[in-house]
């Protein structure tokens, strides 16, 4: 797969050089390759349509602040209680 991409990118670079020089056949071939790449990209998005998981409900302001507070580290993190209070 990787070798194919390397070869294809080299070919596209060569076609781009020839197309900028004015070669009509290179321009046509380059357009065909670009169209094929667009079809591949579009086909991937269409194939995955409807399969994405539904979005969860948005958090309210208070819930978002509580969740952010649990992620704090360093000086402002939630302290662990003393061992005597753990029992």
N, CA, C and O atoms as a Maestro MAE file, in Angstrom:
{
 s_m_m2io_version
 :::
 2.0.0
}

f_m_ct {
 s_m_title
 :::
 protein
 m_atom[348] {
  # First column is atom index #
  i_m_mmod_type
  r_m_x_coord
  r_m_y_coord
  r_m_z_coord
  i_m_residue_number
  s_m_chain_name
  s_m_pdb_residue_name
  s_m_pdb_atom_name
  i_m_atomic_number
  :::
  1 25 0.820 -1.189 0.000 1 A "UNK " " N  " 7
  2 3 0.000 0.000 0.000 1 A "UNK " " CA " 6
  3 2 0.863 1.251 0.000 1 A "UNK " " C  " 6
  4 15 0.601 2.202 -0.737 1 A "UNK " " O  " 8
  5 25 1.895 1.239 0.835 2 A "UNK " " N  " 7
  6 3 2.759 2.406 0.923 2 A "UNK " " CA " 6
  7 2 3.551 2.607 -0.366 2 A "UNK " " C  " 6
  8 15 3.749 3.739 -0.808 2 A "UNK " " O  " 8
  9 25 3.998 1.517 -0.961 3 A "UNK " " N  " 7
  10 3 4.748 1.616 -2.213 3 A "UNK " " CA " 6
  11 2 3.866 2.190 -3.318 3 A "UNK " " C  " 6
  12 15 4.324 2.984 -4.140 3 A "UNK " " O  " 8
  13 25 2.599 1.782 -3.328 4 A "UNK " " N  " 7
  14 3 1.669 2.305 -4.325 4 A "UNK " " CA " 6
  15 2 1.499 3.813 -4.177 4 A "UNK " " C  " 6
  16 15 1.465 4.540 -5.170 4 A "UNK " " O  " 8
  17 25 1.394 4.279 -2.936 5 A "UNK " " N  " 7
  18 3 1.251 5.713 -2.701 5 A "UNK " " CA " 6
  19 2 2.494 6.486 -3.130 5 A "UNK " " C  " 6
  20 15 2.394 7.589 -3.668 5 A "UNK " " O  " 8
  21 25 3.659 5.901 -2.889 6 A "UNK " " N  " 7
  22 3 4.907 6.553 -3.284 6 A "UNK " " CA " 6
  23 2 4.994 6.664 -4.798 6 A "UNK " " C  " 6
  24 15 5.351 7.715 -5.331 6 A "UNK " " O  " 8
  25 25 4.664 5.570 -5.492 7 A "UNK " " N  " 7
  26 3 4.712 5.571 -6.956 7 A "UNK " " CA " 6
  27 2 3.687 6.550 -7.516 7 A "UNK " " C  " 6
  28 15 3.982 7.307 -8.440 7 A "UNK " " O  " 8
  29 25 2.472 6.529 -6.945 8 A "UNK " " N  " 7
  30 3 1.413 7.415 -7.423 8 A "UNK " " CA " 6
  31 2 1.785 8.886 -7.204 8 A "UNK " " C  " 6
  32 15 1.521 9.725 -8.065 8 A "UNK " " O  " 8
  33 25 2.390 9.200 -6.066 9 A "UNK " " N  " 7
  34 3 2.768 10.590 -5.813 9 A "UNK " " CA " 6
  35 2 3.876 11.034 -6.762 9 A "UNK " " C  " 6
  36 15 3.884 12.183 -7.204 9 A "UNK " " O  " 8
  37 25 4.812 10.137 -7.080 10 A "UNK " " N  " 7
  38 3 5.856 10.472 -8.053 10 A "UNK " " CA " 6
  39 2 5.282 10.706 -9.437 10 A "UNK " " C  " 6
  40 15 5.688 11.625 -10.148 10 A "UNK " " O  " 8
  41 25 4.326 9.855 -9.810 11 A "UNK " " N  " 7
  42 3 3.674 10.003 -11.113 11 A "UNK " " CA " 6
  43 2 2.886 11.305 -11.189 11 A "UNK " " C  " 6
  44 15 2.914 11.996 -12.207 11 A "UNK " " O  " 8
  45 25 2.185 11.637 -10.113 12 A "UNK " " N  " 7
  46 3 1.418 12.885 -10.102 12 A "UNK " " CA " 6
  47 2 2.335 14.107 -10.156 12 A "UNK " " C  " 6
  48 15 2.004 15.112 -10.784 12 A "UNK " " O  " 8
  49 25 3.484 14.011 -9.496 13 A "UNK " " N  " 7
  50 3 4.442 15.120 -9.542 13 A "UNK " " CA " 6
  51 2 4.970 15.307 -10.964 13 A "UNK " " C  " 6
  52 15 5.097 16.434 -11.442 13 A "UNK " " O  " 8
  53 25 5.273 14.203 -11.632 14 A "UNK " " N  " 7
  54 3 5.765 14.271 -13.015 14 A "UNK " " CA " 6
  55 2 4.684 14.829 -13.935 14 A "UNK " " C  " 6
  56 15 4.964 15.666 -14.794 14 A "UNK " " O  " 8
  57 25 3.437 14.361 -13.752 15 A "UNK " " N  " 7
  58 3 2.340 14.876 -14.572 15 A "UNK " " CA " 6
  59 2 2.095 16.359 -14.306 15 A "UNK " " C  " 6
  60 15 1.763 17.105 -15.227 15 A "UNK " " O  " 8
  61 25 2.255 16.788 -13.066 16 A "UNK " " N  " 7
  62 3 2.075 18.202 -12.744 16 A "UNK " " CA " 6
  63 2 3.140 19.042 -13.441 16 A "UNK " " C  " 6
  64 15 2.850 20.129 -13.941 16 A "UNK " " O  " 8
  65 25 4.362 18.541 -13.474 17 A "UNK " " N  " 7
  66 3 5.429 19.264 -14.176 17 A "UNK " " CA " 6
  67 2 5.138 19.355 -15.670 17 A "UNK " " C  " 6
  68 15 5.286 20.415 -16.279 17 A "UNK " " O  " 8
  69 25 4.719 18.220 -16.259 18 A "UNK " " N  " 7
  70 3 4.417 18.229 -17.688 18 A "UNK " " CA " 6
  71 2 3.198 19.100 -17.994 18 A "UNK " " C  " 6
  72 15 3.157 19.780 -19.019 18 A "UNK " " O  " 8
  73 25 2.207 19.075 -17.098 19 A "UNK " " N  " 7
  74 3 1.008 19.885 -17.313 19 A "UNK " " CA " 6
  75 2 1.329 21.367 -17.219 19 A "UNK " " C  " 6
  76 15 0.783 22.167 -17.980 19 A "UNK " " O  " 8
  77 25 2.203 21.743 -16.302 20 A "UNK " " N  " 7
  78 3 2.575 23.155 -16.203 20 A "UNK " " CA " 6
  79 2 3.411 23.601 -17.398 20 A "UNK " " C  " 6
  80 15 3.469 24.789 -17.716 20 A "UNK " " O  " 8
  81 25 4.069 22.622 -18.068 21 A "UNK " " N  " 7
  82 3 4.819 22.939 -19.280 21 A "UNK " " CA " 6
  83 2 3.903 23.090 -20.488 21 A "UNK " " C  " 6
  84 15 4.322 23.598 -21.528 21 A "UNK " " O  " 8
  85 25 2.630 22.642 -20.352 22 A "UNK " " N  " 7
  86 3 1.670 22.838 -21.434 22 A "UNK " " CA " 6
  87 2 1.269 21.582 -22.176 22 A "UNK " " C  " 6
  88 15 0.593 21.678 -23.200 22 A "UNK " " O  " 8
  89 25 1.655 20.414 -21.708 23 A "UNK " " N  " 7
  90 3 1.300 19.167 -22.370 23 A "UNK " " CA " 6
  91 2 -0.181 18.871 -22.129 23 A "UNK " " C  " 6
  92 15 -0.612 18.691 -20.990 23 A "UNK " " O  " 8
  93 25 -0.948 18.824 -23.212 24 A "UNK " " N  " 7
  94 3 -2.385 18.619 -23.105 24 A "UNK " " CA " 6
  95 2 -2.697 17.215 -22.600 24 A "UNK " " C  " 6
  96 15 -3.598 17.045 -21.779 24 A "UNK " " O  " 8
  97 25 -1.975 16.216 -23.072 25 A "UNK " " N  " 7
  98 3 -2.245 14.845 -22.622 25 A "UNK " " CA " 6
  99 2 -1.912 14.692 -21.130 25 A "UNK " " C  " 6
  100 15 -2.598 13.963 -20.413 25 A "UNK " " O  " 8
  101 25 -0.875 15.371 -20.670 26 A "UNK " " N  " 7
  102 3 -0.530 15.316 -19.253 26 A "UNK " " CA " 6
  103 2 -1.605 16.003 -18.416 26 A "UNK " " C  " 6
  104 15 -1.929 15.543 -17.321 26 A "UNK " " O  " 8
  105 25 -2.154 17.096 -18.926 27 A "UNK " " N  " 7
  106 3 -3.229 17.796 -18.217 27 A "UNK " " CA " 6
  107 2 -4.445 16.895 -18.089 27 A "UNK " " C  " 6
  108 15 -5.047 16.813 -17.019 27 A "UNK " " O  " 8
  109 25 -4.812 16.217 -19.170 28 A "UNK " " N  " 7
  110 3 -5.970 15.321 -19.143 28 A "UNK " " CA " 6
  111 2 -5.754 14.166 -18.175 28 A "UNK " " C  " 6
  112 15 -6.645 13.827 -17.396 28 A "UNK " " O  " 8
  113 25 -4.564 13.557 -18.225 29 A "UNK " " N  " 7
  114 3 -4.270 12.435 -17.343 29 A "UNK " " CA " 6
  115 2 -4.241 12.893 -15.882 29 A "UNK " " C  " 6
  116 15 -4.719 12.186 -14.995 29 A "UNK " " O  " 8
  117 25 -3.680 14.077 -15.643 30 A "UNK " " N  " 7
  118 3 -3.617 14.617 -14.290 30 A "UNK " " CA " 6
  119 2 -5.032 14.880 -13.757 30 A "UNK " " C  " 6
  120 15 -5.320 14.604 -12.593 30 A "UNK " " O  " 8
  121 25 -5.908 15.413 -14.610 31 A "UNK " " N  " 7
  122 3 -7.297 15.644 -14.217 31 A "UNK " " CA " 6
  123 2 -8.000 14.333 -13.891 31 A "UNK " " C  " 6
  124 15 -8.773 14.262 -12.935 31 A "UNK " " O  " 8
  125 25 -7.735 13.294 -14.682 32 A "UNK " " N  " 7
  126 3 -8.339 11.987 -14.412 32 A "UNK " " CA " 6
  127 2 -7.893 11.438 -13.063 32 A "UNK " " C  " 6
  128 15 -8.701 10.887 -12.315 32 A "UNK " " O  " 8
  129 25 -6.602 11.590 -12.752 33 A "UNK " " N  " 7
  130 3 -6.085 11.094 -11.480 33 A "UNK " " CA " 6
  131 2 -6.683 11.873 -10.312 33 A "UNK " " C  " 6
  132 15 -7.020 11.285 -9.285 33 A "UNK " " O  " 8
  133 25 -6.814 13.176 -10.459 34 A "UNK " " N  " 7
  134 3 -7.417 13.990 -9.405 34 A "UNK " " CA " 6
  135 2 -8.886 13.619 -9.194 34 A "UNK " " C  " 6
  136 15 -9.357 13.549 -8.059 34 A "UNK " " O  " 8
  137 25 -9.597 13.384 -10.283 35 A "UNK " " N  " 7
  138 3 -11.005 12.993 -10.182 35 A "UNK " " CA " 6
  139 2 -11.132 11.645 -9.477 35 A "UNK " " C  " 6
  140 15 -12.038 11.454 -8.666 35 A "UNK " " O  " 8
  141 25 -10.237 10.715 -9.777 36 A "UNK " " N  " 7
  142 3 -10.269 9.405 -9.123 36 A "UNK " " CA " 6
  143 2 -10.002 9.531 -7.629 36 A "UNK " " C  " 6
  144 15 -10.621 8.832 -6.827 36 A "UNK " " O  " 8
  145 25 -9.090 10.413 -7.252 37 A "UNK " " N  " 7
  146 3 -8.799 10.629 -5.834 37 A "UNK " " CA " 6
  147 2 -9.996 11.258 -5.131 37 A "UNK " " C  " 6
  148 15 -10.294 10.917 -3.986 37 A "UNK " " O  " 8
  149 25 -10.686 12.180 -5.814 38 A "UNK " " N  " 7
  150 3 -11.884 12.799 -5.229 38 A "UNK " " CA " 6
  151 2 -12.975 11.754 -5.019 38 A "UNK " " C  " 6
  152 15 -13.676 11.776 -4.006 38 A "UNK " " O  " 8
  153 25 -13.117 10.838 -5.979 39 A "UNK " " N  " 7
  154 3 -14.120 9.778 -5.866 39 A "UNK " " CA " 6
  155 2 -13.788 8.877 -4.680 39 A "UNK " " C  " 6
  156 15 -14.688 8.491 -3.934 39 A "UNK " " O  " 8
  157 25 -12.518 8.538 -4.493 40 A "UNK " " N  " 7
  158 3 -12.115 7.690 -3.370 40 A "UNK " " CA " 6
  159 2 -12.410 8.380 -2.041 40 A "UNK " " C  " 6
  160 15 -12.914 7.752 -1.109 40 A "UNK " " O  " 8
  161 25 -12.097 9.666 -1.956 41 A "UNK " " N  " 7
  162 3 -12.336 10.398 -0.715 41 A "UNK " " CA " 6
  163 2 -13.830 10.504 -0.429 41 A "UNK " " C  " 6
  164 15 -14.257 10.345 0.715 41 A "UNK " " O  " 8
  165 25 -14.614 10.768 -1.451 42 A "UNK " " N  " 7
  166 3 -16.059 10.890 -1.271 42 A "UNK " " CA " 6
  167 2 -16.672 9.542 -0.939 42 A "UNK " " C  " 6
  168 15 -17.573 9.466 -0.103 42 A "UNK " " O  " 8
  169 25 -16.204 8.480 -1.572 43 A "UNK " " N  " 7
  170 3 -16.742 7.145 -1.312 43 A "UNK " " CA " 6
  171 2 -16.502 6.740 0.137 43 A "UNK " " C  " 6
  172 15 -17.344 6.073 0.738 43 A "UNK " " O  " 8
  173 25 -15.371 7.131 0.701 44 A "UNK " " N  " 7
  174 3 -15.100 6.808 2.099 44 A "UNK " " CA " 6
  175 2 -16.062 7.489 3.036 44 A "UNK " " C  " 6
  176 15 -16.491 6.891 4.023 44 A "UNK " " O  " 8
  177 25 -16.411 8.723 2.754 45 A "UNK " " N  " 7
  178 3 -17.349 9.424 3.630 45 A "UNK " " CA " 6
  179 2 -18.763 8.899 3.452 45 A "UNK " " C  " 6
  180 15 -19.525 8.844 4.417 45 A "UNK " " O  " 8
  181 25 -19.125 8.516 2.240 46 A "UNK " " N  " 7
  182 3 -20.473 7.991 2.001 46 A "UNK " " CA " 6
  183 2 -20.620 6.606 2.637 46 A "UNK " " C  " 6
  184 15 -21.678 6.286 3.180 46 A "UNK " " O  " 8
  185 25 -19.585 5.796 2.575 47 A "UNK " " N  " 7
  186 3 -19.648 4.457 3.145 47 A "UNK " " CA " 6
  187 2 -19.822 4.508 4.660 47 A "UNK " " C  " 6
  188 15 -20.462 3.630 5.238 47 A "UNK " " O  " 8
  189 25 -19.264 5.517 5.303 48 A "UNK " " N  " 7
  190 3 -19.359 5.629 6.754 48 A "UNK " " CA " 6
  191 2 -20.584 6.417 7.204 48 A "UNK " " C  " 6
  192 15 -20.786 6.597 8.405 48 A "UNK " " O  " 8
  193 25 -21.385 6.878 6.293 49 A "UNK " " N  " 7
  194 3 -22.546 7.676 6.647 49 A "UNK " " CA " 6
  195 2 -23.528 6.825 7.449 49 A "UNK " " C  " 6
  196 15 -23.854 5.704 7.058 49 A "UNK " " O  " 8
  197 25 -23.983 7.354 8.542 50 A "UNK " " N  " 7
  198 3 -24.943 6.662 9.372 50 A "UNK " " CA " 6
  199 2 -24.328 5.709 10.376 50 A "UNK " " C  " 6
  200 15 -25.035 5.193 11.241 50 A "UNK " " O  " 8
  201 25 -23.047 5.464 10.288 51 A "UNK " " N  " 7
  202 3 -22.397 4.529 11.203 51 A "UNK " " CA " 6
  203 2 -21.724 5.232 12.373 51 A "UNK " " C  " 6
  204 15 -21.252 4.574 13.300 51 A "UNK " " O  " 8
  205 25 -21.676 6.534 12.342 52 A "UNK " " N  " 7
  206 3 -21.041 7.244 13.435 52 A "UNK " " CA " 6
  207 2 -21.941 7.149 14.661 52 A "UNK " " C  " 6
  208 15 -23.164 7.219 14.538 52 A "UNK " " O  " 8
  209 25 -21.359 6.992 15.817 53 A "UNK " " N  " 7
  210 3 -22.180 6.880 17.017 53 A "UNK " " CA " 6
  211 2 -22.910 8.195 17.288 53 A "UNK " " C  " 6
  212 15 -22.383 9.268 16.994 53 A "UNK " " O  " 8
  213 25 -24.095 8.118 17.835 54 A "UNK " " N  " 7
  214 3 -24.829 9.346 18.113 54 A "UNK " " CA " 6
  215 2 -24.114 10.173 19.175 54 A "UNK " " C  " 6
  216 15 -23.456 9.633 20.064 54 A "UNK " " O  " 8
  217 25 -24.252 11.471 19.069 55 A "UNK " " N  " 7
  218 3 -23.609 12.358 20.023 55 A "UNK " " CA " 6
  219 2 -24.324 12.268 21.363 55 A "UNK " " C  " 6
  220 15 -25.547 12.147 21.432 55 A "UNK " " O  " 8
  221 25 -23.532 12.329 22.420 56 A "UNK " " N  " 7
  222 3 -24.136 12.304 23.745 56 A "UNK " " CA " 6
  223 2 -24.714 13.685 24.055 56 A "UNK " " C  " 6
  224 15 -24.373 14.681 23.416 56 A "UNK " " O  " 8
  225 25 -25.578 13.715 25.030 57 A "UNK " " N  " 7
  226 3 -26.209 14.981 25.397 57 A "UNK " " CA " 6
  227 2 -25.144 15.940 25.918 57 A "UNK " " C  " 6
  228 15 -24.208 15.530 26.604 57 A "UNK " " O  " 8
  229 25 -25.294 17.193 25.594 58 A "UNK " " N  " 7
  230 3 -24.334 18.200 26.023 58 A "UNK " " CA " 6
  231 2 -24.427 18.388 27.531 58 A "UNK " " C  " 6
  232 15 -25.513 18.343 28.110 58 A "UNK " " O  " 8
  233 25 -23.273 18.600 28.160 59 A "UNK " " N  " 7
  234 3 -23.247 18.828 29.593 59 A "UNK " " CA " 6
  235 2 -23.682 20.251 29.899 59 A "UNK " " C  " 6
  236 15 -23.431 21.177 29.127 59 A "UNK " " O  " 8
  237 25 -24.333 20.405 31.032 60 A "UNK " " N  " 7
  238 3 -24.682 21.743 31.487 60 A "UNK " " CA " 6
  239 2 -23.454 22.426 32.060 60 A "UNK " " C  " 6
  240 15 -22.389 21.818 32.164 60 A "UNK " " O  " 8
  241 25 -23.602 23.682 32.429 61 A "UNK " " N  " 7
  242 3 -22.470 24.451 32.955 61 A "UNK " " CA " 6
  243 2 -21.928 23.835 34.237 61 A "UNK " " C  " 6
  244 15 -20.716 23.688 34.394 61 A "UNK " " O  " 8
  245 25 -22.814 23.478 35.144 62 A "UNK " " N  " 7
  246 3 -22.373 22.940 36.432 62 A "UNK " " CA " 6
  247 2 -21.709 21.572 36.261 62 A "UNK " " C  " 6
  248 15 -20.683 21.300 36.884 62 A "UNK " " O  " 8
  249 25 -22.284 20.722 35.429 63 A "UNK " " N  " 7
  250 3 -21.691 19.409 35.206 63 A "UNK " " CA " 6
  251 2 -20.322 19.524 34.543 63 A "UNK " " C  " 6
  252 15 -19.406 18.773 34.877 63 A "UNK " " O  " 8
  253 25 -20.177 20.462 33.604 64 A "UNK " " N  " 7
  254 3 -18.894 20.663 32.940 64 A "UNK " " CA " 6
  255 2 -17.847 21.151 33.935 64 A "UNK " " C  " 6
  256 15 -16.690 20.736 33.867 64 A "UNK " " O  " 8
  257 25 -18.240 22.028 34.857 65 A "UNK " " N  " 7
  258 3 -17.293 22.527 35.859 65 A "UNK " " CA " 6
  259 2 -16.884 21.414 36.816 65 A "UNK " " C  " 6
  260 15 -15.720 21.340 37.210 65 A "UNK " " O  " 8
  261 25 -17.825 20.545 37.197 66 A "UNK " " N  " 7
  262 3 -17.490 19.425 38.073 66 A "UNK " " CA " 6
  263 2 -16.523 18.468 37.393 66 A "UNK " " C  " 6
  264 15 -15.576 17.987 38.016 66 A "UNK " " O  " 8
  265 25 -16.759 18.192 36.122 67 A "UNK " " N  " 7
  266 3 -15.874 17.285 35.383 67 A "UNK " " CA " 6
  267 2 -14.479 17.890 35.236 67 A "UNK " " C  " 6
  268 15 -13.478 17.181 35.338 67 A "UNK " " O  " 8
  269 25 -14.415 19.194 34.998 68 A "UNK " " N  " 7
  270 3 -13.119 19.855 34.867 68 A "UNK " " CA " 6
  271 2 -12.384 19.871 36.206 68 A "UNK " " C  " 6
  272 15 -11.159 19.758 36.246 68 A "UNK " " O  " 8
  273 25 -13.129 20.011 37.296 69 A "UNK " " N  " 7
  274 3 -12.504 20.029 38.619 69 A "UNK " " CA " 6
  275 2 -11.873 18.681 38.950 69 A "UNK " " C  " 6
  276 15 -10.854 18.633 39.638 69 A "UNK " " O  " 8
  277 25 -12.462 17.589 38.471 70 A "UNK " " N  " 7
  278 3 -11.902 16.263 38.741 70 A "UNK " " CA " 6
  279 2 -10.605 16.035 37.985 70 A "UNK " " C  " 6
  280 15 -9.810 15.180 38.373 70 A "UNK " " O  " 8
  281 25 -10.378 16.783 36.914 71 A "UNK " " N  " 7
  282 3 -9.181 16.597 36.096 71 A "UNK " " CA " 6
  283 2 -8.009 17.457 36.550 71 A "UNK " " C  " 6
  284 15 -6.911 17.333 36.008 71 A "UNK " " O  " 8
  285 25 -8.221 18.327 37.533 72 A "UNK " " N  " 7
  286 3 -7.150 19.208 37.992 72 A "UNK " " CA " 6
  287 2 -6.026 18.411 38.617 72 A "UNK " " C  " 6
  288 15 -6.259 17.393 39.270 72 A "UNK " " O  " 8
  289 25 -4.809 18.878 38.414 73 A "UNK " " N  " 7
  290 3 -3.632 18.247 38.984 73 A "UNK " " CA " 6
  291 2 -2.775 19.316 39.628 73 A "UNK " " C  " 6
  292 15 -3.011 20.511 39.452 73 A "UNK " " O  " 8
  293 25 -1.793 18.880 40.366 74 A "UNK " " N  " 7
  294 3 -0.862 19.823 40.956 74 A "UNK " " CA " 6
  295 2 -1.413 20.448 42.221 74 A "UNK " " C  " 6
  296 15 -2.075 19.779 43.015 74 A "UNK " " O  " 8
  297 25 -1.149 21.695 42.404 75 A "UNK " " N  " 7
  298 3 -1.488 22.403 43.623 75 A "UNK " " CA " 6
  299 2 -2.998 22.457 43.873 75 A "UNK " " C  " 6
  300 15 -3.425 22.439 45.027 75 A "UNK " " O  " 8
  301 25 -3.794 22.522 42.839 76 A "UNK " " N  " 7
  302 3 -5.226 22.717 42.985 76 A "UNK " " CA " 6
  303 2 -6.042 21.426 42.878 76 A "UNK " " C  " 6
  304 15 -7.265 21.484 42.756 76 A "UNK " " O  " 8
  305 25 -5.397 20.283 42.920 77 A "UNK " " N  " 7
  306 3 -6.122 19.026 42.808 77 A "UNK " " CA " 6
  307 2 -6.888 18.746 44.095 77 A "UNK " " C  " 6
  308 15 -6.626 19.357 45.131 77 A "UNK " " O  " 8
  309 25 -7.823 17.829 44.017 78 A "UNK " " N  " 7
  310 3 -8.570 17.428 45.197 78 A "UNK " " CA " 6
  311 2 -7.653 16.616 46.097 78 A "UNK " " C  " 6
  312 15 -7.012 15.664 45.651 78 A "UNK " " O  " 8
  313 25 -7.597 16.990 47.335 79 A "UNK " " N  " 7
  314 3 -6.698 16.311 48.271 79 A "UNK " " CA " 6
  315 2 -7.326 15.005 48.737 79 A "UNK " " C  " 6
  316 15 -8.546 14.864 48.809 79 A "UNK " " O  " 8
  317 25 -6.453 14.058 49.051 80 A "UNK " " N  " 7
  318 3 -6.933 12.799 49.610 80 A "UNK " " CA " 6
  319 2 -7.138 13.003 51.106 80 A "UNK " " C  " 6
  320 15 -6.353 13.703 51.744 80 A "UNK " " O  " 8
  321 25 -8.173 12.407 51.670 81 A "UNK " " N  " 7
  322 3 -8.411 12.589 53.099 81 A "UNK " " CA " 6
  323 2 -7.367 11.846 53.932 81 A "UNK " " C  " 6
  324 15 -6.740 10.909 53.438 81 A "UNK " " O  " 8
  325 25 -7.176 12.245 55.169 82 A "UNK " " N  " 7
  326 3 -6.236 11.542 56.047 82 A "UNK " " CA " 6
  327 2 -6.658 10.092 56.249 82 A "UNK " " C  " 6
  328 15 -7.849 9.789 56.178 82 A "UNK " " O  " 8
  329 25 -5.718 9.194 56.496 83 A "UNK " " N  " 7
  330 3 -6.049 7.779 56.664 83 A "UNK " " CA " 6
  331 2 -7.037 7.511 57.792 83 A "UNK " " C  " 6
  332 15 -7.812 6.559 57.705 83 A "UNK " " O  " 8
  333 25 -7.032 8.311 58.835 84 A "UNK " " N  " 7
  334 3 -7.943 8.087 59.960 84 A "UNK " " CA " 6
  335 2 -9.398 8.270 59.521 84 A "UNK " " C  " 6
  336 15 -10.292 7.653 60.100 84 A "UNK " " O  " 8
  337 25 -9.646 9.090 58.527 85 A "UNK " " N  " 7
  338 3 -11.003 9.324 58.056 85 A "UNK " " CA " 6
  339 2 -11.447 8.333 57.001 85 A "UNK " " C  " 6
  340 15 -12.624 8.315 56.642 85 A "UNK " " O  " 8
  341 25 -10.555 7.516 56.498 86 A "UNK " " N  " 7
  342 3 -10.864 6.565 55.439 86 A "UNK " " CA " 6
  343 2 -11.670 5.385 55.961 86 A "UNK " " C  " 6
  344 15 -12.424 4.788 55.194 86 A "UNK " " O  " 8
  345 25 -11.542 5.021 57.247 87 A "UNK " " N  " 7
  346 3 -12.230 3.845 57.815 87 A "UNK " " CA " 6
  347 2 -13.635 4.126 58.100 87 A "UNK " " C  " 6
  348 15 -14.355 3.251 58.579 87 A "UNK " " O  " 8
  :::
 }
 m_bond[347] {
  # First column is bond index #
  i_m_from
  i_m_to
  i_m_order
  :::
  1 1 2 1
  2 2 3 1
  3 3 4 2
  4 3 5 1
  5 5 6 1
  6 6 7 1
  7 7 8 2
  8 7 9 1
  9 9 10 1
  10 10 11 1
  11 11 12 2
  12 11 13 1
  13 13 14 1
  14 14 15 1
  15 15 16 2
  16 15 17 1
  17 17 18 1
  18 18 19 1
  19 19 20 2
  20 19 21 1
  21 21 22 1
  22 22 23 1
  23 23 24 2
  24 23 25 1
  25 25 26 1
  26 26 27 1
  27 27 28 2
  28 27 29 1
  29 29 30 1
  30 30 31 1
  31 31 32 2
  32 31 33 1
  33 33 34 1
  34 34 35 1
  35 35 36 2
  36 35 37 1
  37 37 38 1
  38 38 39 1
  39 39 40 2
  40 39 41 1
  41 41 42 1
  42 42 43 1
  43 43 44 2
  44 43 45 1
  45 45 46 1
  46 46 47 1
  47 47 48 2
  48 47 49 1
  49 49 50 1
  50 50 51 1
  51 51 52 2
  52 51 53 1
  53 53 54 1
  54 54 55 1
  55 55 56 2
  56 55 57 1
  57 57 58 1
  58 58 59 1
  59 59 60 2
  60 59 61 1
  61 61 62 1
  62 62 63 1
  63 63 64 2
  64 63 65 1
  65 65 66 1
  66 66 67 1
  67 67 68 2
  68 67 69 1
  69 69 70 1
  70 70 71 1
  71 71 72 2
  72 71 73 1
  73 73 74 1
  74 74 75 1
  75 75 76 2
  76 75 77 1
  77 77 78 1
  78 78 79 1
  79 79 80 2
  80 79 81 1
  81 81 82 1
  82 82 83 1
  83 83 84 2
  84 83 85 1
  85 85 86 1
  86 86 87 1
  87 87 88 2
  88 87 89 1
  89 89 90 1
  90 90 91 1
  91 91 92 2
  92 91 93 1
  93 93 94 1
  94 94 95 1
  95 95 96 2
  96 95 97 1
  97 97 98 1
  98 98 99 1
  99 99 100 2
  100 99 101 1
  101 101 102 1
  102 102 103 1
  103 103 104 2
  104 103 105 1
  105 105 106 1
  106 106 107 1
  107 107 108 2
  108 107 109 1
  109 109 110 1
  110 110 111 1
  111 111 112 2
  112 111 113 1
  113 113 114 1
  114 114 115 1
  115 115 116 2
  116 115 117 1
  117 117 118 1
  118 118 119 1
  119 119 120 2
  120 119 121 1
  121 121 122 1
  122 122 123 1
  123 123 124 2
  124 123 125 1
  125 125 126 1
  126 126 127 1
  127 127 128 2
  128 127 129 1
  129 129 130 1
  130 130 131 1
  131 131 132 2
  132 131 133 1
  133 133 134 1
  134 134 135 1
  135 135 136 2
  136 135 137 1
  137 137 138 1
  138 138 139 1
  139 139 140 2
  140 139 141 1
  141 141 142 1
  142 142 143 1
  143 143 144 2
  144 143 145 1
  145 145 146 1
  146 146 147 1
  147 147 148 2
  148 147 149 1
  149 149 150 1
  150 150 151 1
  151 151 152 2
  152 151 153 1
  153 153 154 1
  154 154 155 1
  155 155 156 2
  156 155 157 1
  157 157 158 1
  158 158 159 1
  159 159 160 2
  160 159 161 1
  161 161 162 1
  162 162 163 1
  163 163 164 2
  164 163 165 1
  165 165 166 1
  166 166 167 1
  167 167 168 2
  168 167 169 1
  169 169 170 1
  170 170 171 1
  171 171 172 2
  172 171 173 1
  173 173 174 1
  174 174 175 1
  175 175 176 2
  176 175 177 1
  177 177 178 1
  178 178 179 1
  179 179 180 2
  180 179 181 1
  181 181 182 1
  182 182 183 1
  183 183 184 2
  184 183 185 1
  185 185 186 1
  186 186 187 1
  187 187 188 2
  188 187 189 1
  189 189 190 1
  190 190 191 1
  191 191 192 2
  192 191 193 1
  193 193 194 1
  194 194 195 1
  195 195 196 2
  196 195 197 1
  197 197 198 1
  198 198 199 1
  199 199 200 2
  200 199 201 1
  201 201 202 1
  202 202 203 1
  203 203 204 2
  204 203 205 1
  205 205 206 1
  206 206 207 1
  207 207 208 2
  208 207 209 1
  209 209 210 1
  210 210 211 1
  211 211 212 2
  212 211 213 1
  213 213 214 1
  214 214 215 1
  215 215 216 2
  216 215 217 1
  217 217 218 1
  218 218 219 1
  219 219 220 2
  220 219 221 1
  221 221 222 1
  222 222 223 1
  223 223 224 2
  224 223 225 1
  225 225 226 1
  226 226 227 1
  227 227 228 2
  228 227 229 1
  229 229 230 1
  230 230 231 1
  231 231 232 2
  232 231 233 1
  233 233 234 1
  234 234 235 1
  235 235 236 2
  236 235 237 1
  237 237 238 1
  238 238 239 1
  239 239 240 2
  240 239 241 1
  241 241 242 1
  242 242 243 1
  243 243 244 2
  244 243 245 1
  245 245 246 1
  246 246 247 1
  247 247 248 2
  248 247 249 1
  249 249 250 1
  250 250 251 1
  251 251 252 2
  252 251 253 1
  253 253 254 1
  254 254 255 1
  255 255 256 2
  256 255 257 1
  257 257 258 1
  258 258 259 1
  259 259 260 2
  260 259 261 1
  261 261 262 1
  262 262 263 1
  263 263 264 2
  264 263 265 1
  265 265 266 1
  266 266 267 1
  267 267 268 2
  268 267 269 1
  269 269 270 1
  270 270 271 1
  271 271 272 2
  272 271 273 1
  273 273 274 1
  274 274 275 1
  275 275 276 2
  276 275 277 1
  277 277 278 1
  278 278 279 1
  279 279 280 2
  280 279 281 1
  281 281 282 1
  282 282 283 1
  283 283 284 2
  284 283 285 1
  285 285 286 1
  286 286 287 1
  287 287 288 2
  288 287 289 1
  289 289 290 1
  290 290 291 1
  291 291 292 2
  292 291 293 1
  293 293 294 1
  294 294 295 1
  295 295 296 2
  296 295 297 1
  297 297 298 1
  298 298 299 1
  299 299 300 2
  300 299 301 1
  301 301 302 1
  302 302 303 1
  303 303 304 2
  304 303 305 1
  305 305 306 1
  306 306 307 1
  307 307 308 2
  308 307 309 1
  309 309 310 1
  310 310 311 1
  311 311 312 2
  312 311 313 1
  313 313 314 1
  314 314 315 1
  315 315 316 2
  316 315 317 1
  317 317 318 1
  318 318 319 1
  319 319 320 2
  320 319 321 1
  321 321 322 1
  322 322 323 1
  323 323 324 2
  324 323 325 1
  325 325 326 1
  326 326 327 1
  327 327 328 2
  328 327 329 1
  329 329 330 1
  330 330 331 1
  331 331 332 2
  332 331 333 1
  333 333 334 1
  334 334 335 1
  335 335 336 2
  336 335 337 1
  337 337 338 1
  338 338 339 1
  339 339 340 2
  340 339 341 1
  341 341 342 1
  342 342 343 1
  343 343 344 2
  344 343 345 1
  345 345 346 1
  346 346 347 1
  347 347 348 2
  :::
 }
}
